[in-house]
Amino acid sequence: MEHKHVFMESFSLGIVLGYNTFIDHYNSVDAASKSAKITNPVVYFEHCSNVLYMYFLDSRKKGISPWHRIVVRYSSICRITMCKMKPMETIVYLHLLHSPLLYKICMSGCNEDRYVEPYDVHEWPAWDRVIEFGDGASKCTSDVVGKSRVLKMAFANRKHWTPLSNLVLRTRNNAEVVYAPVNEVKAMRLNQVPRPGLDDFGATFALLSVWSGSFQVADELGLSGKAKEVCRELTHRVTECPRALEEALFEIYFALSQGKVVTFCTALESLYGKYLGYRVRQEVWTGSVVAQELPKHIVKVRKVIITPTKKLFLPPQLVCKSRLLQHFDPEYALRVVIRDDDCKLVSFSLGACKEQFLNAVIKPQLMSGVKVGGRRFQFLGCSTSQLRNHGLWFYAKDTAERTAHDIRAGIGDLSGILSVPKLMARMGQAFSQSLGFVHVPRHCTSIEPDIRTPAAIDPKRDYIFSDGIGRISAQLLRKVYRALELEDCEEPCAIQIRYGGCKGMLLLDPSLSGKQIIFRPSMCKFNSDHEDLYVLKTSKPRVLYLNRPMITILEQGGIRAKVFLVLQNRVLDSFINSMLDPHEAAQVLCGYSAMRLPYRGLASVGVDLTVEPFFRGLIRAINRKVLKDLKTKARIIVPQESGRTMFGVLDETGKLEYGQVFVQYSKDIFRYKVNEPAAILKGDVIVTKNPCMHPGDIRRLTAVDIPELHHVRDCIVFPAKGERPHPDEMSGSDLDGDEYSVLWYEDLIFKNNCSPMHYNSDPPKEKKSPVEVQDMIDFFCQYIKGDKIGLIANAHLVWADMLTGGINSRRCRDLARKCSVNLDFAKCGEIKGFQNAEKPPMYPDFMEKLDTKNTYCSKKVLGQLYRNCKRVELSTEYLDVVEDCLPDPRLLVDGREEFIASARESYRRYAHKVRALLKSYGIDSETEAFSGAVAKFSKYVKEKNDPTDVAMVLESQVEHLVRRTREEFFSEDCGMATVLCKASAWYQVTYDMQTIEGAVLSFPWVVSDILMRILADKAVSSAPVRYSRNSFGERLGDLILGHPQPLTSQEDAQGRMVNNLLKLMYDWIDSSKEFLYVEEPRELDLYKGIMREVYFKVSRSFTSEETTAIMQQPHRIVILCLRFACSWCLKIFQDGSNGELISKECRRRYRLGHLALITLNRLSVSGNLAYLRTAPTGSTATEPVRIYVAKDDEEFFVIVRRYEDVLASIMKNWSGVADIQMYLKRDRFDEWFLQLMVTGSRWALERLKEIVVYPSFREVVCRVFKLREMQTGVGH
């Protein structure tokens, strides 16, 4: 559970070379002096929150002796080395991915001379974040704290054995455990190794990446005595081939950052030789992050993460060009991000004295800049999205002698802006990443007045209907299409832009002749002489997703829960079907995949998307990401014929009335050329913009047809008249590029609008003197200090779910207003704090805080959606995927053999490019990158509040890679017969290479149109031939039909199929008896009886045509039976009756339904028939569970207090977990709770979590104990 007051002999900080040489940089015993020493080191293992706290006293003869604590999260531990030097002594080395966090006790408001007892220190509420401790000889510097990746703890008695065993159990999924003797070397005995100076900047930066993160490389060189030799080699190699050296060093960096054991000298020699070989052969694409083929609007920029104790130098990362990166040299630009030493946002871990820490630790680093080689990078500025991510741009003096100051001055005339946030927001326009640009001379532009109306609530303020939107002529817009390299007839009608000091949207105006742009004053933020029009985004069909805040408002606005459940089930069913039916697969890929291929066309000519490994991989990647988003965000896709995400634009014709909108949308998300069909919406729609928190943020409007607006497509057109602009009614939005959720799904349209909130903000405070760099850095630090938007939004969601008044309660309305103000902090500088009283006392189960917070079962639809999805997601974990299908013989064309050699060479080049792309983002698989459904980016790439930048760059890279590969394929002028043979060779080579590690499967589908042509030609020229691909459906069908035997009739075939099906289902139940928690053999017969009933219910619903179809595709009957068992059996558990936890029959059906759900998903996702014969086991895990015990619930409290063991036994019986440890505890607010540490399979753990938050859990427990009292006398 928890292990407190585990006393240590000592602790050390350092690094481990190899597996068994510890370099000791700080030792708490050796650091003692006459005036100061480290005493009372003690460890608290909080297994329930997966955190280790180490406390020690910085004892001094003079002055205060403060307590310090070191915090290590279990998720940061990548290896544990244990050794015993003496019989009773154990030494533990925790190898960490991140530096530990260091704190000092905060005595503010207390007597500073007060001594806090060791047994009380863990409960002390206030701690300050610090970066060093000690004094004089006992001092541990920030350099040691930041660059030590190993924490050594020495224990001297048996009391440590149990907590250490539990630590190993809690970290076994992410940490390797090694039992071995360890040699120790004091760092002070090593020769000092200065970092070698290199003449090439790229190689210097790469060397810093491996040198600056830890002591690893310097200590290795100091211990081996090879420092001088390595320095000579580096100097020689940077002269011989600097790019190969840079590539090799970054490869070493990737290994070190993942916690791998690396010997620098050996790795450098091997990797440098590898990359030098590529360069000698004049191969441009080497598979490294340095050598990548980029679209013309994307550049590589180096990145540095500044933490309190060190700077991390990262490999070049890709960004879309901004105005600054277009006109200045990206080689001299640097992206800087502020993070804590555990790579999380600094705001979350600053402790009590945030401002002092930021001013003392972070601000000086920003003021002094970053020095690399001979360059000093200094503060330049940041965009609003970067600010929200705690990121900035730095710039060093370039070859043209331009400095950061010169660049800021070149942005435009900002001298009249005396407000710091406003100035930074205006400068940020120049940092906005773009898709491309065109030159537009100033004489082609003009300004016309905004459309305004007085605000009823404030006579001094006007509402601006045209806020942020202007117009552009068709001729100039066509120039934009060419610059962006859009496909023929792909002509967006609206673009989001930056032009000099102007920002916003431009909408096509067919009445404008020649090359014209008309801006409005609301778009013009400052004066600038720049004449390049930068395009940030274009209008196009975009899918619409519901989310938790939107669902909350809709549900509490009168929409039935069933509507959302139907939409969610449609998504879940579509993924099961997509793994079994090619046309369903095409639908899913068209709806979700970022890679644009003719999926429907491929399916229509006979490509089996459920069999081809690449397409199955795409669907699996999408499935994982969609399930995760469904569970954690309730992110439900709306059918594309019922809703879209659209740019908001203005009705320039004046035809729309207040309350009306015009919506014309492309019918096909993938095919949105102007000659493709579109639909004009008529009737009721609901419209909102994210984030939406106030009940009035979602508006019900009426879509009408205005012929004069038919040139506007895939945008929502708002009226230019009325008492208030509709965008302003939705979270205070405007038309400068805001995207709106437009929904006409009939069952989601509520009856009446709520009054919208008025989003007033005070004008930003102005200085009396010009804004300086220090003012901007001060503002940046203030933003970090006050960044509470996530906390406020989560609190709003919880209160809306928990309070009777929901979103209409005073608490929720106040939080909605507070969130609105804080979102504008980057522009206005005003911030609203988050009070303790606003923190929820309990959390709904869908927030997934059952391990550390009091949790209740949400009765609203978000809870139901979460519980449905959690079961499905769990069923697809830890799968052994079967990809043993054969190539499609129809795609193996005679004559392809001549092109196999060239196909292999093309494949190798293509594979290098794909691997470099994956490496630069830290993406696990090719299919994740190509589908856009990335489960996990590298922790250094994905930026918390700025995810679209990464996704946009990745999608652009994939599109560019596909385009260039197609150009290579068609580079030779040859006839169609040759082209078909060449494409066939590409297909065969991909199958030949699919078994090697790192195989690339997308290669032949780059020319999918040619492969489609092969199949189309064969369909015309020859009769259909039955062939086997060894697909999942074929293998399952053979299992159902059995071995071919002479049959006298169709009835015999059906009879044999039924017998085989039932036998398969019975064997499935027999193999799963442990999962079903079968207590008596006869229970298996009861389970089999339920499945027999399931089959007859399913089969009776078939028509004669459906029965015939089943005989042709017999695997479908298995899927239908499993699907019906899911819905039928799990529905019983969800009905909510009080007794189903007691009823064995109900528990039996629930477990069978759960098993069916798991098996169905495992089969469809993996294609592995073994899951019909093996029980779902999964890895055993131990997890904390917290149960709230109300003071007024005396009966339950007595049971918990007196009969812990009996209660644990009952809960084990209900859930099937292996072990429950139970402790009754009180928190610091004097509230009681029951802390459980539960061990069992993942499925059993989830069953238990569902049970303990179930509304009737306490009532049922009390009823069970009353029955036991009557039967056995327990309780007397």
Sequence and secondary structure as in RCSB ss.txt:
>XXXX:A:sequence
MEHKHVFMESFSLGIVLGYNTFIDHYNSVDAASKSAKITNPVVYFEHCSNVLYMYFLDSRKKGISPWHRIVVRYS
SICRITMCKMKPMETIVYLHLLHSPLLYKICMSGCNEDRYVEPYDVHEWPAWDRVIEFGDGASKCTSDVVGKSRV
LKMAFANRKHWTPLSNLVLRTRNNAEVVYAPVNEVKAMRLNQVPRPGLDDFGATFALLSVWSGSFQVADELGLSG
KAKEVCRELTHRVTECPRALEEALFEIYFALSQGKVVTFCTALESLYGKYLGYRVRQEVWTGSVVAQELPKHIVK
VRKVIITPTKKLFLPPQLVCKSRLLQHFDPEYALRVVIRDDDCKLVSFSLGACKEQFLNAVIKPQLMSGVKVGGR
RFQFLGCSTSQLRNHGLWFYAKDTAERTAHDIRAGIGDLSGILSVPKLMARMGQAFSQSLGFVHVPRHCTSIEPD
IRTPAAIDPKRDYIFSDGIGRISAQLLRKVYRALELEDCEEPCAIQIRYGGCKGMLLLDPSLSGKQIIFRPSMCK
FNSDHEDLYVLKTSKPRVLYLNRPMITILEQGGIRAKVFLVLQNRVLDSFINSMLDPHEAAQVLCGYSAMRLPYR
GLASVGVDLTVEPFFRGLIRAINRKVLKDLKTKARIIVPQESGRTMFGVLDETGKLEYGQVFVQYSKDIFRYKVN
EPAAILKGDVIVTKNPCMHPGDIRRLTAVDIPELHHVRDCIVFPAKGERPHPDEMSGSDLDGDEYSVLWYEDLIF
KNNCSPMHYNSDPPKEKKSPVEVQDMIDFFCQYIKGDKIGLIANAHLVWADMLTGGINSRRCRDLARKCSVNLDF
AKCGEIKGFQNAEKPPMYPDFMEKLDTKNTYCSKKVLGQLYRNCKRVELSTEYLDVVEDCLPDPRLLVDGREEFI
ASARESYRRYAHKVRALLKSYGIDSETEAFSGAVAKFSKYVKEKNDPTDVAMVLESQVEHLVRRTREEFFSEDCG
MATVLCKASAWYQVTYDMQTIEGAVLSFPWVVSDILMRILADKAVSSAPVRYSRNSFGERLGDLILGHPQPLTSQ
EDAQGRMVNNLLKLMYDWIDSSKEFLYVEEPRELDLYKGIMREVYFKVSRSFTSEETTAIMQQPHRIVILCLRFA
CSWCLKIFQDGSNGELISKECRRRYRLGHLALITLNRLSVSGNLAYLRTAPTGSTATEPVRIYVAKDDEEFFVIV
RRYEDVLASIMKNWSGVADIQMYLKRDRFDEWFLQLMVTGSRWALERLKEIVVYPSFREVVCRVFKLREMQTGVG
H
>XXXX:A:secstr
 EEEEEE SEEEEEEEETTTEEEEEEETTTT  SSEEEEEEEEEEETTTTEEEEEEEEEESSS   EEEEEEEGG
GEEEEEEE SSTT EEEEEEESS  EEEEE  TTS TT    TTTGGG   EEEES B  GGG B HHHHHH  E
EEEEE SGGGHHHHHHHHHHTTTT EEEE   EEEEGGGS        S HHHHHHHHHHHSS SHHHHHHHHHT
 HHHHHHHHHHHHHH HHHHHHHHHHHHHHHHTT    HHHHHHHHHHHHHHHHHTT S  SSSSS    TTEEE
EEEEEE SS EEEEEEEEEE  HHHHHS GGGEEEEEE  TTSS GGGT BS HHHHIIIIIHHHHHH EEETTE
EEEEEE  HHHHHTTEEEEE   TT   HHHHHHHH B TT   HHHHHHHHHGGG   SEEEE  GGGEEE   
 EEEETTEEEEEEETTTTEEEE HHHHHHHHHHTT  TT   SEEEEEETTEEEEEEE TT  SS EEE GGGB 
SB    EEEEEEE   B  EE HHHHHHHHHTT  HHHHHHHHHHHHHHHHHHTT HHHHHHHHHHH SS   HH
HHHHTT  TTTSHHHHHHHHHHHHHHHHHHHHH  EE  TTTEEEEEEEE TTS   TTEEEEEEES SS   TT
S EEE  EEEEEE SS  SGGGSEEEEE   GGGTT  SEEEE S SSS HHHHTTT  SSS EEEEE  GGG  
S                SS   HHHHHHHHHHHHHH  HHHHHHHHHHHHHHSTTGGGSHHHHHHHHHHHHHHTH
HHH       GGGS SSEEGGG  TTTS EE   SHHHHHHHHHHHHHHHTSS          GGG  TTGGGGH
HHHHHHHHHHHHHHHHHHHHHT S HHHHHHT  S   TTT  TT HHHHHHHHHHHHHHHHHHHHHHHT S   
HHHHHHHHHHHHHHHHHHTTSTT   SGGGGGHHHHHHHHHHHHHHS         HHHHHHHHHH S    SSH
HHHHHHHHHHHHHHHHHHHHHTTTTTT  STHHHHHHHHHHHHHHHHHHHT  HHHHHHHHHSTHHHHHHHHHHH
HHHHHHHHHT  TTTTT HHHHHHHHHHHHHHHHHHHHHHH  GGGGTS     EEEEEEEEEE TT HHHHHHH
HH HHHHHHHHHHHH  SEEEEEEEE TTS EEEEEEEEEEHHHHHHHHHHHTSTTHHHHHHHHHHHHHHHH TT
 
